[in-house]
Amino acid sequence: MKIDVLTLFPEMFEGVFGHSILKKAAENEAVTYNVVNFREYADNKHKTVDDYPYGGGAGMVLKPQPIFDAVEGIRSSSGTSPRVILLCPQGERYTQKKAEELAEADHLIFVCGHYEGYDERIREHVVTDEISIGDFVLTGGELGAMVVIDSVVRLLSGVLGNEESHMKDSFSTGFLEHPHYTRPADFRGFKVPEVLMSGNHRLVEEWRAKESLRRTYLRRPDLLEEAELTKDQQKWLDEIKKEDK
């Protein structure tokens, strides 16, 4: 996968791309990163990328020309048809399903804005996706882009040590993930559930499935509204609801 990031603050991405899984993904050639300061594409003497909004109002608005030219330049040099992602509070709320969708792409371009907003023509004629990472406002799109990139890159083949790791993540299955335990079995009197040490794989998987359902019901019941439960899951859910009364 090729990932380009258009930002006014390219130095913000140095630490993110230079450590942990994102760094290993690049070293393993699963992904290449290219961070571009789109101020370099401004066609005016002072390299300004923003201007006052028509009709008045507070704040400054990002001009269309630098971003249009930056995206077109990347497209022409790569010869691809990338997904162009705009990070903004007005976009669709980001989900694991969207991450899995983006992980199928060969080329992603992230546009990180600042100031009051974007010229609407950028939305209408450049971007393919608008994404919000939550119902709150940040000072710019950089942190949102980092979140989305991290969640996508970890899904690429060969990036995680265990290919099955992300398949059982919270949201990937439609439910929150079950609890995890490691040694010691008894820590300050807090003990690991005996079933996990039983060696019975069927019982372990059943316990994990039920606890995943329990955690979802208690913490994110909204996820169950669209879930298609099996007979076993429905039985467990009924038991969980009785236990919770």
PyMOL commands that set and color helices and strands:
alter all, ss='L'
color gray80, all
select helices_A, chain A and resi 10-17+20-27+38-41+64-78+96-102+120-125+142-153+166-168+194-197+201-219+221-225+231-244
alter helices_A, ss='H'
color red, helices_A
select strands_A, chain A and resi 2-7+32-37+50-51+61-62+83-93+107-111+117-118+129-132+186-187+190-191
alter strands_A, ss='S'
color yellow, strands_A
deselect
rebuild
show_as cartoon
